[in-house]
């Protein structure tokens, strides 16, 4: 995006696809530049068939992509890096900014009285996050899906002690049946041509 275009996008929602965009050879998310122009960049996931569909992967990828760009410039200029993406901004992108982009920040996206109780609790004793020096950095840069202990959506517990409250076997069966159906239809279509 050219510099003049940034000022026209301030009112538009801003989301980035940090994991899938680089995979397809397009530029990573211009996160810090988005903040400089007053945008509220968020993270999103689009192609779960080719990239991981969890927010932890998206956060780490956005962090790496966004830090690589300025580090290369500062390295060439032999200057210390500055104005880099932080873990706090990353958590903001994954939570309140995401809620803003889809127009529901008045209901979700932060732990605020009056909002829905949507909470993800992370096991901070797991080996991949200890010792926790900075809780936000531990979540955004070290944690992964295996660290999710409890999930509460609108006050209802959907995962406790690392186990889903839903019937996972039924979900797996339905997905596999759908896959089988699609493969059969594809085969039928190929035979008919």
C-alpha positions in Angstrom: 0.0 0.0 0.0 1.4 3.4 -0.9 1.9 6.0 1.8 -1.0 8.2 0.6 -3.4 5.3 0.8 -2.9 4.8 4.5 -4.6 8.0 5.6 -7.8 7.0 3.7 -8.0 3.7 5.6 -8.1 4.9 9.2 -11.8 4.3 9.5 -11.7 0.9 7.9 -11.3 -2.3 9.9 -7.7 -3.7 9.6 -7.0 -7.4 9.8 -3.9 -9.3 8.9 -3.3 -12.9 7.9 0.2 -13.3 9.3 0.6 -17.0 8.7 -1.0 -17.5 5.3 0.1 -14.3 3.5 3.8 -15.1 3.6 3.1 -18.7 2.6 1.6 -17.4 -0.7 4.5 -15.0 -1.3 2.7 -11.8 -0.3 3.9 -9.3 2.2 3.4 -9.9 5.9 1.2 -7.7 8.0 2.3 -4.0 8.3 1.3 -3.9 11.9 3.4 -1.0 13.3 2.6 1.2 10.3 -1.1 0.4 10.9 -0.8 1.7 14.5 1.1 4.8 13.2 -1.9 5.7 11.1 -4.4 5.2 13.9 -5.7 1.8 12.8 -6.5 -1.0 15.1 -4.9 -4.0 13.4 -6.1 -7.5 14.3 -5.2 -11.0 13.5 -7.3 -13.5 11.5 -7.1 -17.0 10.2 -8.4 -17.9 6.8 -7.0 -21.1 5.2 -6.9 -23.7 8.0 -6.4 -26.5 5.4 -2.8 -25.2 4.8 -1.8 -23.3 7.9 -2.5 -23.8 11.7 -5.9 -22.5 12.7 -4.9 -21.3 16.2 -4.3 -17.8 17.4 -1.0 -18.6 19.1 0.6 -19.4 15.8 -0.8 -16.2 14.3 0.6 -14.1 17.1 4.1 -15.6 16.8 4.1 -15.3 13.1 2.9 -11.7 13.1 5.6 -10.9 15.7 8.4 -12.6 13.6 7.3 -11.0 10.4 6.8 -7.5 11.8 10.1 -7.6 13.7 12.1 -9.0 10.7 11.3 -6.0 8.5 12.6 -3.2 10.7 15.5 -5.2 12.0 16.8 -5.7 8.5 16.6 -1.9 7.9 18.2 -1.0 11.2 20.9 -3.7 10.6 21.8 -2.2 7.2 21.9 1.3 8.7 24.0 0.1 11.7 21.5 1.6 14.1 19.7 0.1 17.1 16.1 -1.0 16.3 13.3 1.1 17.6 9.4 1.3 17.4 9.1 -2.5 17.3 6.0 -4.6 17.8 5.6 -5.5 21.5 3.9 -8.5 23.2 1.3 -6.1 24.7 0.3 -4.8 21.2 0.2 -8.4 20.0 -2.2 -9.5 22.7 -4.3 -6.4 21.9 -4.4 -7.4 18.2 -5.6 -10.9 19.2 -8.3 -9.7 21.6 -9.9 -6.2 21.6 -8.8 -5.3 18.1 -10.3 -8.4 16.7 -13.5 -7.6 18.5 -13.3 -4.1 17.0 -12.8 -5.3 13.5 -16.0 -7.4 13.6 -18.0 -4.7 15.4 -18.5 -6.4 18.8 -15.9 -4.7 21.0 -18.8 -3.5 23.2 -19.5 -7.1 24.1 -16.2 -9.1 23.9 -12.5 -8.6 23.5 -11.6 -7.5 27.0 -12.3 -8.4 30.6 -14.6 -5.5 31.4 -17.7 -5.4 33.7 -20.8 -5.7 31.5 -19.1 -7.6 28.7 -19.6 -11.3 28.1 -17.3 -13.6 30.2 -15.2 -14.9 27.3 -12.0 -16.2 29.0 -9.1 -18.4 28.0 -7.1 -19.6 30.9 -3.5 -20.7 30.2 -1.5 -23.2 32.2 1.4 -21.1 33.3 3.2 -24.1 34.9 3.9 -25.9 31.7 7.5 -26.3 30.7 7.2 -24.2 27.5 6.2 -21.1 29.4 8.2 -21.3 32.7 9.6 -19.3 34.2 7.0 -16.6 33.6 8.6 -13.2 33.8 6.1 -11.3 31.7 2.6 -13.0 31.6 1.7 -11.2 28.3 4.9 -12.3 26.5 4.4 -15.9 27.9 1.0 -16.0 26.3 1.8 -14.4 23.0 5.3 -15.7 22.4 5.6 -19.0 24.3 2.2 -20.6 24.8 0.5 -22.9 22.3 -2.8 -24.8 22.2 -1.5 -27.4 24.6 -1.4 -24.7 27.3 -5.1 -23.9 27.1 -6.5 -25.3 30.4 -10.0 -23.7 30.5 -12.2 -21.8 28.0 -15.3 -19.9 29.1 -17.6 -18.4 26.5 -20.4 -16.1 27.8 -19.8 -17.6 31.2 -20.2 -21.2 30.0 -17.2 -23.5 30.4 -16.4 -25.2 27.1 -13.1 -26.7 28.1 -11.8 -27.6 31.6 -8.5 -29.1 32.6 -7.5 -29.3 29.0 -10.5 -31.4 27.9 -13.3 -30.1 25.7 -16.8 -30.3 27.2 -18.2 -31.1 23.7 -18.7 -34.5 22.1 -15.4 -34.6 20.2 -16.0 -38.0 18.8 -19.3 -36.9 17.1 -17.6 -33.8 15.7 -14.7 -36.0 14.3 -17.2 -38.4 12.8 -19.2 -35.7 11.1 -16.1 -34.0 9.7 -14.8 -37.3 8.3 -18.2 -38.2 6.8 -18.2 -34.8 5.1 -14.7 -35.4 3.8 -15.7 -38.8 2.5 -18.8 -37.4 0.8 -16.8 -34.6 -0.9 -14.1 -37.0 -2.1 -16.8 -39.4 -3.5 -18.5 -36.4 -5.3 -15.2 -35.3 -6.8 -14.5 -38.9 -8.0 -18.0 -39.1 -9.5 -17.6 -35.8 -11.3 -14.2 -36.9 -12.7 -15.7 -40.1 -14.0 -18.5 -38.1 -15.8 -16.1 -35.9 -17.7 
